[in-house]
Amino acid sequence: MLGFDRITFDAEVMAGRACIRDTRVPVSLLVNLVANGMTPAEIIEAYPYLEREDVQQALQYAAWLTEEKVDAGA
């Protein structure tokens, strides 16, 4: 998982879920907000301690996770 310097994992924070560094904001929340129509600007307005790069990297991380190959013959 190279290049995701804004994504952290800590067993003591949000039960080890992927979060934006130095926050308790899970990556899944940001991806869900975008999926439901919020723009990065709206997310930052709602969570002013986040930066646009945090939202961008959350989406990049989610995209990276979906690179998993599935056996179509199964």
Summary of the structure (lengths in Angstrom):
residues: 74
radius of gyration: 13.4
end to end distance: 27.2
largest distance: 46.0
contacts: 171
relative contact order: 0.18
helix: 45%
strand: 7%
